Amino acid sequence: MAGHEFSEPADRKRIADQAANPEAVEETRHSCDPAFRHGVVVGFDGSMSSERALAYAIGMARRSGSGLIIVHVANRLPTTVWAGCEPPVFVDVPDHRTEVLGLELACADHLSEVPWILVERGGDICHELEEVGREYAADAIVVGSTHGLVGRIFGSVAGRLARRAQRPVVVIP
């Protein structure tokens, strides 16, 4: 199979060296659509509580005349790969649920009321929601409440986010 080499256009910006110019790296990493600045961030995973949070966030964005930033933090499932006598290796298996959620959201009639985008992240849910909120200078972050044993043991996403967020957090029961 033959490989292809693509030449870079002369007008393309090069990725800055972090040591030489940290501001340029920060600007490159956190560029976002300006139409969604000061919008409403909502955590969405397809669960009933995230559906309620999405409905509330739609109304909030509509009332404030802003955009909706729907964030899906993909699960990274750790798996162990055993290769004979070698020590086990841990591999992150990506969650392809974001594609399915994106299609469901694109077909939803209630989202036609506001401009929206779907952002996929991987990692800690609280950190990623706050990071997206910071990148878009969001006016608020909306999340659904966590029910069940996992939330009681590890602390709910809403509770951890409310303690550490730098912007208002709205928790929908």
Accessible surface in RSA format (square Angstrom, percent):
REM  Atomic radii and reference values for relative SASA: ProtOr
REM  Chains: A
REM  Algorithm: Lee & Richards
REM  Probe-radius: 1.40
REM  Slices: 20
REM RES _ NUM      All-atoms   Total-Side   Main-Chain    Non-polar    All polar
REM                ABS   REL    ABS   REL    ABS   REL    ABS   REL    ABS   REL
RES MET A   1   243.94 126.3 153.34 101.5  90.60 215.7 131.07 111.4 112.87 149.5
RES ALA A   2    83.74  77.0  58.63  90.5  25.11  57.1  67.59  95.2  16.15  42.8
RES GLY A   3    73.60  90.8   0.00   N/A  73.60  90.8  40.98 112.5  32.62  73.1
RES HIS A   4   152.87  83.5 121.11  84.2  31.76  81.3  79.38  81.8  73.49  85.5
RES GLU A   5   168.97  97.0 136.01 102.9  32.96  78.5  51.52  99.6 117.45  95.9
RES PHE A   6   176.24  88.2 152.33  94.3  23.92  62.2 155.14  94.1  21.10  60.4
RES SER A   7   107.39  90.7  78.99 105.4  28.40  65.4  51.82 110.3  55.58  77.9
RES GLU A   8    92.45  53.1  66.45  50.3  25.99  61.9  26.76  51.8  65.68  53.6
RES PRO A   9    79.71  58.1  62.20  56.7  17.50  63.6  74.76  61.7   4.94  30.7
RES ALA A  10   116.48 107.1  69.39 107.1  47.09 107.1  81.28 114.5  35.19  93.2
RES ASP A  11   131.19  91.9  96.03  95.6  35.16  83.2  51.17 120.4  80.02  79.8
RES ARG A  12   147.81  62.1 128.19  65.3  19.62  46.7  31.21  42.7 116.59  70.7
RES LYS A  13   174.15  85.0 153.51  94.2  20.65  49.2 116.93 105.2  57.22  61.0
RES ARG A  14   186.61  78.4 159.86  81.5  26.75  63.7  68.42  93.5 118.20  71.6
RES ILE A  15   149.31  85.0 123.81  92.2  25.50  61.5 125.24  90.2  24.06  65.3
RES ALA A  16    28.53  26.2  12.47  19.2  16.07  36.5  20.98  29.5   7.56  20.0
RES ASP A  17    94.08  65.9  80.29  79.9  13.79  32.6  34.84  82.0  59.24  59.1
RES GLN A  18   111.68  62.4 104.86  76.6   6.82  16.2  32.21  68.6  79.46  60.3
RES ALA A  19    95.07  87.4  57.94  89.4  37.13  84.5  69.49  97.9  25.58  67.8
RES ALA A  20    82.06  75.4  42.49  65.6  39.56  90.0  53.56  75.4  28.50  75.5
RES ASN A  21    64.94  44.8  63.96  61.8   0.98   2.4  15.24  36.7  49.71  48.0
RES PRO A  22    74.71  54.5  69.45  63.3   5.26  19.1  70.23  58.0   4.49  27.9
RES GLU A  23   126.65  72.7 119.50  90.4   7.15  17.0  70.65 136.7  56.00  45.7
RES ALA A  24    29.58  27.2  23.18  35.8   6.40  14.6  28.52  40.2   1.06   2.8
RES VAL A  25    20.43  13.4  19.38  17.5   1.05   2.5  20.28  17.6   0.15   0.4
RES GLU A  26    76.63  44.0  75.83  57.4   0.81   1.9  42.81  82.8  33.83  27.6
RES GLU A  27   122.31  70.2 109.37  82.7  12.95  30.8  48.08  93.0  74.23  60.6
RES THR A  28    82.19  58.5  64.56  65.5  17.63  42.0  53.59  72.0  28.61  43.2
RES ARG A  29   137.08  57.6 106.94  54.5  30.14  71.8  60.36  82.5  76.72  46.5
RES HIS A  30    31.77  17.4  19.60  13.6  12.16  31.1  18.25  18.8  13.52  15.7
RES SER A  31    90.26  76.3  60.74  81.1  29.51  68.0  42.61  90.7  47.65  66.8
RES CYS A  32    29.74  22.5   4.09   4.6  25.65  60.3  10.92  27.7  18.82  20.3
RES ASP A  33    66.03  46.3  55.41  55.2  10.62  25.1  23.31  54.9  42.72  42.6
RES PRO A  34   104.89  76.4  91.51  83.4  13.37  48.6  91.75  75.8  13.13  81.6
RES ALA A  35    78.01  71.7  44.46  68.6  33.54  76.3  57.36  80.8  20.65  54.7
RES PHE A  36    13.68   6.8  13.65   8.5   0.03   0.1  13.68   8.3   0.00   0.0
RES ARG A  37   103.68  43.5  90.35  46.1  13.33  31.7  30.15  41.2  73.53  44.6
RES HIS A  38   102.98  56.3 101.95  70.9   1.03   2.6  71.96  74.2  31.02  36.1
RES GLY A  39     0.00   0.0   0.00   N/A   0.00   0.0   0.00   0.0   0.00   0.0
RES VAL A  40     2.40   1.6   2.40   2.2   0.00   0.0   2.40   2.1   0.00   0.0
RES VAL A  41     0.00   0.0   0.00   0.0   0.00   0.0   0.00   0.0   0.00   0.0
RES VAL A  42     0.00   0.0   0.00   0.0   0.00   0.0   0.00   0.0   0.00   0.0
RES GLY A  43    12.92  15.9   0.00   N/A  12.92  15.9  10.37  28.5   2.55   5.7
RES PHE A  44     7.89   3.9   2.86   1.8   5.03  13.1   3.53   2.1   4.36  12.5
RES ASP A  45    78.55  55.0  68.06  67.7  10.49  24.8  27.02  63.6  51.52  51.4
RES GLY A  46    25.36  31.3   0.00   N/A  25.36  31.3   2.89   7.9  22.46  50.3
RES SER A  47    47.83  40.4  35.96  48.0  11.87  27.3  44.21  94.1   3.62   5.1
RES MET A  48   137.12  71.0 132.64  87.8   4.49  10.7 103.83  88.3  33.29  44.1
RES SER A  49    20.95  17.7  18.90  25.2   2.04   4.7   4.33   9.2  16.62  23.3
RES SER A  50     7.23   6.1   7.11   9.5   0.13   0.3   7.23  15.4   0.00   0.0
RES GLU A  51    68.87  39.5  64.22  48.6   4.65  11.1  20.27  39.2  48.60  39.7
RES ARG A  52    97.05  40.7  91.57  46.7   5.47  13.0  56.73  77.5  40.31  24.4
RES ALA A  53     0.00   0.0   0.00   0.0   0.00   0.0   0.00   0.0   0.00   0.0
RES LEU A  54     1.65   0.9   1.65   1.2   0.00   0.0   1.65   1.2   0.00   0.0
RES ALA A  55    62.18  57.2  49.74  76.8  12.44  28.3  51.98  73.2  10.20  27.0
RES TYR A  56    94.48  44.1  86.04  49.0   8.44  22.0  56.79  42.7  37.69  46.5
RES ALA A  57     0.00   0.0   0.00   0.0   0.00   0.0   0.00   0.0   0.00   0.0
RES ILE A  58     6.85   3.9   6.85   5.1   0.00   0.0   6.85   4.9   0.00   0.0
RES GLY A  59     7.80   9.6   0.00   N/A   7.80   9.6   7.50  20.6   0.31   0.7
RES MET A  60    44.78  23.2  43.50  28.8   1.27   3.0  43.69  37.1   1.09   1.4
RES ALA A  61     0.00   0.0   0.00   0.0   0.00   0.0   0.00   0.0   0.00   0.0
RES ARG A  62   122.18  51.3 105.69  53.9  16.48  39.2  43.79  59.8  78.39  47.5
RES ARG A  63   159.82  67.1 120.69  61.5  39.13  93.2  75.83 103.6  83.99  50.9
RES SER A  64    70.76  59.8  33.79  45.1  36.97  85.2  44.01  93.7  26.75  37.5
RES GLY A  65    71.24  87.9   0.00   N/A  71.24  87.9  35.75  98.1  35.49  79.5
RES SER A  66    19.62  16.6  10.63  14.2   8.99  20.7  17.62  37.5   2.01   2.8
RES GLY A  67     2.51   3.1   0.00   N/A   2.51   3.1   0.00   0.0   2.51   5.6
RES LEU A  68     0.00   0.0   0.00   0.0   0.00   0.0   0.00   0.0   0.00   0.0
RES ILE A  69     0.00   0.0   0.00   0.0   0.00   0.0   0.00   0.0   0.00   0.0
RES ILE A  70     0.00   0.0   0.00   0.0   0.00   0.0   0.00   0.0   0.00   0.0
RES VAL A  71     1.07   0.7   0.00   0.0   1.07   2.6   0.00   0.0   1.07   2.9
RES HIS A  72     6.46   3.5   6.30   4.4   0.16   0.4   0.51   0.5   5.95   6.9
RES VAL A  73    16.98  11.2   5.21   4.7  11.77  28.4   5.21   4.5  11.77  31.9
RES ALA A  74     1.78   1.6   0.00   0.0   1.78   4.0   0.00   0.0   1.78   4.7
RES ASN A  75    87.00  60.0  82.05  79.3   4.95  11.9  12.13  29.2  74.87  72.4
RES ARG A  76    99.79  41.9  78.92  40.2  20.87  49.7  25.80  35.3  73.99  44.8
RES LEU A  77    97.93  54.5  97.93  70.1   0.00   0.0  97.93  68.8   0.00   0.0
RES PRO A  78   101.35  73.9  81.03  73.9  20.32  73.9  81.44  67.2  19.91 123.7
RES THR A  79    61.29  43.6  57.32  58.1   3.97   9.5  58.25  78.2   3.04   4.6
RES THR A  80    77.78  55.3  47.95  48.6  29.83  71.1  30.12  40.5  47.66  72.0
RES VAL A  81    72.29  47.6  69.05  62.5   3.24   7.8  72.14  62.7   0.16   0.4
RES TRP A  82   164.86  66.2 137.70  66.7  27.16  63.8 122.38  65.3  42.48  68.9
RES ALA A  83    59.21  54.4  43.71  67.5  15.50  35.3  53.85  75.8   5.37  14.2
RES GLY A  84    51.57  63.6   0.00   N/A  51.57  63.6  39.97 109.7  11.60  26.0
RES CYS A  85   137.39 103.9  99.84 111.4  37.55  88.2  39.89 101.1  97.50 105.1
RES GLU A  86   107.04  61.5 105.95  80.2   1.10   2.6  33.44  64.7  73.60  60.1
RES PRO A  87    95.24  69.4  89.12  81.2   6.12  22.2  94.41  77.9   0.83   5.2
RES PRO A  88    57.48  41.9  42.46  38.7  15.01  54.6  42.46  35.1  15.01  93.3
RES VAL A  89    84.10  55.3  80.75  73.1   3.35   8.1  84.10  73.1   0.00   0.0
RES PHE A  90   148.35  74.2 122.09  75.6  26.25  68.3 122.61  74.3  25.73  73.6
RES VAL A  91    64.45  42.4  60.16  54.5   4.30  10.4  64.32  55.9   0.13   0.3
RES ASP A  92    94.95  66.5  76.00  75.6  18.95  44.8  17.84  42.0  77.11  76.9
RES VAL A  93    59.55  39.2  58.82  53.3   0.73   1.8  59.55  51.7   0.00   0.0
RES PRO A  94    65.03  47.4  59.30  54.1   5.73  20.8  59.30  49.0   5.73  35.6
RES ASP A  95    29.85  20.9  23.11  23.0   6.74  15.9   7.03  16.5  22.82  22.8
RES HIS A  96   120.61  65.9 111.63  77.6   8.97  23.0  87.19  89.9  33.42  38.9
RES ARG A  97    85.84  36.0  80.90  41.2   4.94  11.8  36.91  50.4  48.93  29.7
RES THR A  98    14.36  10.2  13.84  14.0   0.52   1.2  13.84  18.6   0.52   0.8
RES GLU A  99   118.64  68.1 108.47  82.1  10.16  24.2  50.53  97.7  68.11  55.6
RES VAL A 100    69.70  45.9  69.45  62.9   0.25   0.6  69.58  60.5   0.12   0.3
RES LEU A 101     0.00   0.0   0.00   0.0   0.00   0.0   0.00   0.0   0.00   0.0
RES GLY A 102    16.36  20.2   0.00   N/A  16.36  20.2  13.41  36.8   2.95   6.6
RES LEU A 103   127.46  71.0 125.97  90.1   1.50   3.8 126.42  88.8   1.05   2.8
RES GLU A 104    87.98  50.5  75.03  56.8  12.95  30.8  45.26  87.5  42.72  34.9
RES LEU A 105     6.37   3.5   5.48   3.9   0.88   2.2   5.78   4.1   0.58   1.6
RES ALA A 106    70.97  65.3  39.74  61.3  31.24  71.1  41.98  59.1  29.00  76.8
RES CYS A 107   106.48  80.5  77.88  86.9  28.59  67.2  34.76  88.1  71.72  77.3
RES ALA A 108    24.82  22.8   8.24  12.7  16.58  37.7  17.43  24.5   7.40  19.6
RES ASP A 109   124.67  87.3 114.83 114.3   9.83  23.3  38.61  90.9  86.06  85.8
RES HIS A 110    82.44  45.1  77.28  53.7   5.16  13.2  62.38  64.3  20.05  23.3
RES LEU A 111     1.32   0.7   0.71   0.5   0.61   1.5   0.71   0.5   0.61   1.6
RES SER A 112    99.77  84.3  58.84  78.5  40.93  94.3  51.36 109.4  48.41  67.8
RES GLU A 113    92.53  53.1  60.25  45.6  32.27  76.8  33.64  65.1  58.89  48.1
RES VAL A 114     9.48   6.2   2.64   2.4   6.84  16.5   5.99   5.2   3.49   9.5
RES PRO A 115    84.76  61.8  73.14  66.7  11.61  42.2  84.22  69.5   0.53   3.3
RES TRP A 116    66.08  26.5  47.92  23.2  18.16  42.6  31.74  16.9  34.34  55.7
RES ILE A 117    42.60  24.2  38.77  28.9   3.83   9.2  42.60  30.7   0.00   0.0
RES LEU A 118    49.82  27.7  20.04  14.3  29.79  74.9  20.04  14.1  29.79  80.2
RES VAL A 119    22.39  14.7  18.75  17.0   3.64   8.8  22.39  19.5   0.00   0.0
RES GLU A 120    80.74  46.4  58.21  44.0  22.53  53.6  15.97  30.9  64.77  52.9
RES ARG A 121    54.73  23.0  50.42  25.7   4.32  10.3  22.52  30.8  32.22  19.5
RES GLY A 122    29.85  36.8   0.00   N/A  29.85  36.8   5.50  15.1  24.36  54.5
RES GLY A 123    45.07  55.6   0.00   N/A  45.07  55.6  31.46  86.3  13.61  30.5
RES ASP A 124    62.69  43.9  47.32  47.1  15.38  36.4  37.48  88.2  25.21  25.1
RES ILE A 125    68.06  38.7  66.92  49.9   1.14   2.7  66.92  48.2   1.14   3.1
RES CYS A 126     0.22   0.2   0.22   0.2   0.00   0.0   0.22   0.6   0.00   0.0
RES HIS A 127    78.25  42.8  78.01  54.2   0.24   0.6  49.31  50.8  28.94  33.7
RES GLU A 128    22.67  13.0  22.67  17.2   0.00   0.0   0.00   0.0  22.67  18.5
RES LEU A 129     2.00   1.1   2.00   1.4   0.00   0.0   2.00   1.4   0.00   0.0
RES GLU A 130    21.03  12.1  21.03  15.9   0.00   0.0  19.08  36.9   1.95   1.6
RES GLU A 131    33.49  19.2  32.31  24.4   1.18   2.8  11.76  22.7  21.73  17.7
RES VAL A 132     0.00   0.0   0.00   0.0   0.00   0.0   0.00   0.0   0.00   0.0
RES GLY A 133     0.00   0.0   0.00   N/A   0.00   0.0   0.00   0.0   0.00   0.0
RES ARG A 134   108.40  45.5  98.00  50.0  10.40  24.8  58.11  79.4  50.29  30.5
RES GLU A 135    17.80  10.2  11.22   8.5   6.58  15.7   3.04   5.9  14.75  12.0
RES TYR A 136    16.63   7.8  16.63   9.5   0.00   0.0   1.56   1.2  15.07  18.6
RES ALA A 137    23.83  21.9  18.99  29.3   4.84  11.0  21.73  30.6   2.10   5.6
RES ALA A 138     7.71   7.1   0.00   0.0   7.71  17.5   0.00   0.0   7.71  20.4
RES ASP A 139    74.60  52.3  62.00  61.7  12.60  29.8  27.42  64.5  47.18  47.1
RES ALA A 140     1.86   1.7   1.86   2.9   0.00   0.0   1.86   2.6   0.00   0.0
RES ILE A 141     0.00   0.0   0.00   0.0   0.00   0.0   0.00   0.0   0.00   0.0
RES VAL A 142     0.00   0.0   0.00   0.0   0.00   0.0   0.00   0.0   0.00   0.0
RES VAL A 143     5.97   3.9   5.89   5.3   0.08   0.2   5.97   5.2   0.00   0.0
RES GLY A 144    13.09  16.1   0.00   N/A  13.09  16.1   1.21   3.3  11.88  26.6
RES SER A 145    20.79  17.6  19.01  25.4   1.78   4.1  18.81  40.1   1.97   2.8
RES THR A 146    57.09  40.6  34.01  34.5  23.08  55.0  31.50  42.3  25.59  38.7
RES HIS A 147   136.90  74.8 107.42  74.7  29.48  75.4  84.71  87.3  52.20  60.7
RES GLY A 148    33.93  41.8   0.00   N/A  33.93  41.8  28.65  78.6   5.29  11.8
RES LEU A 149   121.82  67.8 114.68  82.0   7.14  18.0 114.68  80.5   7.14  19.2
RES VAL A 150   105.27  69.3 104.59  94.7   0.68   1.6 104.61  90.9   0.66   1.8
RES GLY A 151     9.99  12.3   0.00   N/A   9.99  12.3   5.46  15.0   4.53  10.1
RES ARG A 152   194.74  81.8 160.24  81.7  34.50  82.1  65.38  89.3 129.36  78.4
RES ILE A 153   110.73  63.0  78.42  58.4  32.30  77.9  84.33  60.7  26.40  71.6
RES PHE A 154   150.16  75.1 127.66  79.1  22.51  58.6 133.64  81.0  16.52  47.3
RES GLY A 155    29.63  36.5   0.00   N/A  29.63  36.5  22.86  62.7   6.76  15.1
RES SER A 156    31.77  26.8  26.12  34.9   5.65  13.0  13.53  28.8  18.24  25.6
RES VAL A 157    28.69  18.9  28.51  25.8   0.19   0.4  28.51  24.8   0.19   0.5
RES ALA A 158     6.72   6.2   6.36   9.8   0.37   0.8   6.60   9.3   0.12   0.3
RES GLY A 159    24.82  30.6   0.00   N/A  24.82  30.6  23.75  65.2   1.07   2.4
RES ARG A 160    76.39  32.1  74.12  37.8   2.28   5.4  31.99  43.7  44.40  26.9
RES LEU A 161     0.00   0.0   0.00   0.0   0.00   0.0   0.00   0.0   0.00   0.0
RES ALA A 162    59.64  54.8  34.68  53.5  24.95  56.8  35.56  50.1  24.07  63.8
RES ARG A 163   180.85  75.9 142.83  72.8  38.02  90.5  78.43 107.2 102.43  62.1
RES ARG A 164   108.08  45.4  92.59  47.2  15.48  36.9  41.54  56.8  66.53  40.3
RES ALA A 165    20.60  18.9   0.76   1.2  19.84  45.1   0.76   1.1  19.84  52.6
RES GLN A 166   151.02  84.4 116.99  85.5  34.03  81.0  46.23  98.4 104.78  79.5
RES ARG A 167    45.14  19.0  30.09  15.3  15.06  35.8  13.66  18.7  31.48  19.1
RES PRO A 168    87.75  64.0  74.68  68.1  13.07  47.5  87.10  71.9   0.65   4.0
RES VAL A 169    33.19  21.8   4.09   3.7  29.10  70.1   4.09   3.6  29.10  78.9
RES VAL A 170    37.86  24.9  34.37  31.1   3.49   8.4  37.86  32.9   0.00   0.0
RES VAL A 171    62.54  41.2  41.12  37.2  21.43  51.6  41.12  35.7  21.43  58.1
RES ILE A 172    22.83  13.0  22.83  17.0   0.00   0.0  22.83  16.4   0.00   0.0
RES PRO A 173   107.56  78.4  97.57  88.9  10.00  36.3 103.48  85.4   4.08  25.4
END  Absolute sums over single chains surface
CHAIN  1 A    11214.9       8796.1       2418.8       6658.6       4556.3
END  Absolute sums over all chains
TOTAL         11214.9       8796.1       2418.8       6658.6       4556.3
